[in-house]
Amino acid sequence: MSMDYKVPTMAELMAHGDTPEVLFWVGCAGSFDDRYKRVTVAFAKILNQAGIKFAVLGTEESCTGDPARRAGNEFLFQMQALTNIEVLNGYGVQKIVTACPHCFNTLKNEYPALGGTYEVIHHSTFLQQLLDEGRLTVQGGAFRGQRITYHDSCYLGRANGVYEAPRILIQALDADLVEMKRSRKNGLCCGAGGAQMFKEPEPGRKDINVERTEEALHTGAKTIAVACPFCMVMMTDGVKAKEKEDQIKVLDLAELISQSNGW
């Protein structure tokens, strides 16, 4: 893996009296999942190429507590959240960007009640802003004219109303964006948010991620774009279940931009 990118920590920057423009919240998947680490690298490369002064918390970053709260363990959620808030407030963090919609939703909508109020942006929106400001350009060569379909993440779309930014990024690639039958607010969940990632389907039903993958395949697209680590897992497994892994790619938006620019 190429290392032509820099990822400073908050502690390193603050030790030199420097303040980042934005904190990159990597998240558990971006830190530990081998597949999604590639998304972390792609996004870091983009930030470097765009001249964004950013930092990560590194070992000071803990899980946001989202899985604990969804599983009903409110005590664990509050312990994790308060620990993170103490670290974030200690560094005076004001702006956070993350590639995970679950982290995005929790930091943005649930931390304020516990004393953690920040400007939180999903990486799709942040990348669109960089495009609009001219701080990021997209070559589009690798995907020009290709059919790409986009799977809406529930926590990004229905929960927070972010529908346009991912599509604007795909169109910036000069790609042919083709919508699935169910998209935007009517999009079908990949199943991960409903714990289907960890269990067998109910009797008489097919795996929901396979059903969603079939909708993606029906568009004729050769690339399925996602903006969530859990959607990445579910859609990738769906492609494998249809024995299409040699023909269909599942890529995060950051990977699309990074690859299109040859980074």
C-alpha positions in Angstrom: 0.0 0.0 0.0 1.5 3.3 -1.0 2.4 5.6 1.9 2.5 8.9 0.0 0.1 10.6 2.4 0.4 12.0 5.9 -2.0 11.4 8.8 -1.0 13.5 11.8 -2.6 13.1 15.2 -4.2 15.8 17.2 -1.6 15.4 19.9 1.2 15.8 17.4 -0.3 19.0 15.9 -1.2 20.5 19.3 2.3 19.9 20.6 3.6 22.2 17.9 0.9 24.8 18.6 -0.9 23.9 15.4 -4.7 23.6 14.9 -6.3 21.4 12.2 -9.1 22.6 9.9 -11.0 19.4 10.6 -10.7 16.3 12.7 -11.0 13.1 10.7 -13.0 10.6 12.8 -11.8 7.3 11.4 -14.2 5.0 13.3 -13.9 1.3 14.2 -14.3 -0.1 10.7 -11.9 2.4 9.2 -9.3 1.5 11.8 -9.6 -2.2 12.1 -11.5 -3.7 9.1 -8.9 -4.7 6.4 -11.3 -3.8 3.5 -12.4 -0.5 4.9 -8.8 0.6 5.9 -8.4 1.2 2.1 -11.2 3.8 2.3 -9.4 5.5 5.2 -6.2 5.6 3.1 -8.1 6.9 0.0 -9.8 9.7 2.0 -6.5 10.7 3.7 -4.9 10.9 0.3 -7.7 13.2 -1.0 -7.3 15.4 2.1 -3.6 15.7 1.5 -4.0 16.4 -2.2 -6.6 19.1 -1.5 -4.4 20.8 1.0 -6.7 20.2 4.0 -5.0 20.5 7.3 -6.5 17.6 9.3 -5.7 15.3 12.1 -7.0 12.1 13.7 -7.2 11.1 17.4 -5.3 7.9 16.8 -5.3 5.7 19.9 -7.3 8.3 21.7 -10.3 7.6 19.5 -12.8 5.1 20.9 -16.0 3.7 19.5 -18.8 6.3 19.5 -21.0 3.9 21.4 -23.5 3.6 18.5 -23.5 -0.3 18.6 -24.0 -0.3 22.4 -27.0 2.1 22.3 -28.6 0.2 19.4 -28.2 -3.0 21.3 -29.9 -1.5 24.3 -26.8 -1.0 26.5 -27.3 2.7 27.4 -24.8 2.6 30.2 -22.0 1.5 28.0 -23.0 4.0 25.3 -22.8 6.9 27.8 -19.5 5.7 29.1 -18.0 5.6 25.6 -19.6 8.8 24.5 -18.5 10.8 27.6 -14.9 9.5 27.2 -14.8 10.7 23.6 -16.4 14.0 24.5 -13.8 14.6 27.1 -11.0 14.0 24.6 -12.7 16.1 21.9 -13.4 19.0 24.2 -10.0 18.8 25.6 -8.5 19.5 22.1 -11.1 22.2 21.4 -12.4 20.3 18.4 -15.1 22.2 16.5 -15.4 20.4 13.1 -15.5 16.6 12.5 -15.6 14.7 9.2 -16.2 10.9 9.1 -16.8 8.3 6.4 -19.1 6.3 8.6 -22.8 7.3 8.6 -23.3 5.6 12.0 -20.5 7.6 13.6 -21.8 10.7 11.7 -25.3 10.2 13.1 -24.2 9.6 16.7 -21.6 12.4 16.9 -24.0 14.9 15.2 -27.3 14.0 16.8 -26.7 12.2 20.1 -23.5 13.7 21.5 -24.9 17.3 22.0 -27.2 16.0 24.8 -24.1 14.9 26.7 -22.1 18.1 26.2 -20.4 17.3 22.9 -21.6 19.9 20.3 -19.6 19.9 17.1 -20.1 20.6 13.4 -20.2 17.0 12.0 -20.0 16.3 8.3 -20.2 13.1 6.4 -17.3 12.7 4.0 -19.6 12.7 1.0 -20.8 16.2 1.9 -17.3 17.4 2.7 -15.9 16.1 -0.6 -18.8 17.9 -2.5 -17.9 21.1 -0.6 -14.2 20.8 -1.7 -15.4 20.3 -5.3 -17.6 23.4 -5.1 -14.8 25.5 -3.6 -12.3 24.4 -6.2 -10.1 22.8 -3.7 -10.6 19.4 -5.2 -10.7 18.4 -8.9 -11.8 15.1 -10.3 -10.2 13.7 -13.4 -12.8 11.1 -14.0 -10.7 9.1 -16.4 -10.9 5.7 -14.7 -14.7 5.8 -14.6 -15.7 8.0 -17.5 -18.7 6.7 -19.3 -19.1 3.7 -16.9 -22.4 2.8 -15.4 -22.3 3.3 -11.6 -25.2 2.8 -9.2 -25.4 4.2 -5.7 -26.7 2.5 -2.7 -28.2 4.9 -0.1 -27.1 4.2 3.5 -30.1 4.4 5.9 -28.2 6.5 8.5 -27.0 8.9 5.8 -30.2 9.1 3.8 -33.4 8.6 5.7 -31.9 9.5 9.1 -30.1 12.6 8.0 -31.4 13.6 4.6 -28.0 13.4 2.7 -29.0 12.2 -0.8 -27.5 14.7 -3.3 -23.8 14.9 -2.3 -22.9 11.3 -3.2 -24.7 11.6 -6.5 -22.9 14.9 -7.3 -19.6 13.2 -6.7 -20.4 10.3 -9.0 -21.6 12.6 -11.7 -18.3 14.6 -11.3 -16.5 11.4 -12.5 -18.2 11.8 -15.9 -19.9 8.4 -15.1 -23.4 7.3 -16.0 -25.2 7.3 -12.7 -28.1 4.8 -12.9 -30.6 4.6 -10.0 -31.9 1.3 -8.6 -35.7 0.8 -8.5 -35.7 1.7 -4.8 -33.5 4.6 -4.1 -33.2 7.8 -2.0 -35.9 7.8 0.8 -37.4 4.6 -0.7 -34.0 2.8 -0.8 -33.8 -0.7 0.5 -31.6 -1.2 3.6 -28.6 -3.5 3.0 -29.6 -5.3 6.2 -26.6 -4.4 8.4 -28.4 -1.8 10.4 -31.1 -4.3 11.2 -28.5 -6.8 12.5 -28.9 -9.1 9.4 -25.1 -8.8 9.2 -24.9 -11.1 12.3 -27.8 -13.6 11.7 -29.5 -15.8 9.3 -32.6 -14.5 7.4 -36.1 -15.2 8.7 -37.7 -18.4 7.4 -39.0 -18.0 3.9 -36.9 -14.9 3.1 -33.7 -14.5 1.2 -30.8 -12.5 2.6 -31.8 -8.8 2.4 -28.3 -7.9 1.1 -28.7 -10.4 -1.7 -32.1 -8.9 -2.6 -30.5 -5.4 -2.6 -27.6 -6.6 -4.7 -30.0 -8.0 -7.3 -31.5 -4.6 -7.6 -28.1 -3.1 -8.2 -27.2 -5.8 -10.8 -30.5 -5.1 -12.6 -29.2 -1.6 -13.4 -26.4 -3.0 -15.5 -23.8 -1.1 -13.5 -20.4 -2.6 -13.1 -19.7 -0.5 -10.0 -21.8 -0.3 -6.9 -20.9 2.9 -5.0 -21.4 3.0 -1.2 -20.8 5.5 1.6 -20.8 3.3 4.7 -18.6 0.5 5.9 -21.5 -1.7 6.8 -23.1 -1.3 3.4 -19.7 -2.1 1.9 -19.6 -5.5 3.7 -23.2 -6.4 2.9 -23.1 -5.4 -0.8 -19.8 -7.1 -1.2 -21.1 -10.3 0.3 -24.2 -9.9 -1.9 -22.0 -9.7 -5.0 -20.1 -12.8 -3.9 -23.4 -14.7 -3.3 -24.4 -13.9 -6.9 -20.9 -15.1 -8.0 -20.2 -11.7 -9.7 -17.1 -10.7 -7.7 -15.0 -10.9 -10.9 -17.4 -8.5 -12.7 -18.8 -6.1 -10.2 -16.8 -3.7 -7.9 -18.1 -2.3 -4.7 -16.3 1.0 -3.9 -16.6 3.8 -1.5 -17.0 7.3 -2.8 -13.6 8.2 -1.6 -12.1 5.3 -3.5 -13.9 6.4 -6.7 -12.3 9.9 -6.4 -8.9 8.6 -5.4 -8.7 6.1 -8.2 -10.1 8.5 -10.8 -7.2 10.9 -10.0 -4.6 8.1 -9.8 -3.9 8.6 -6.1 
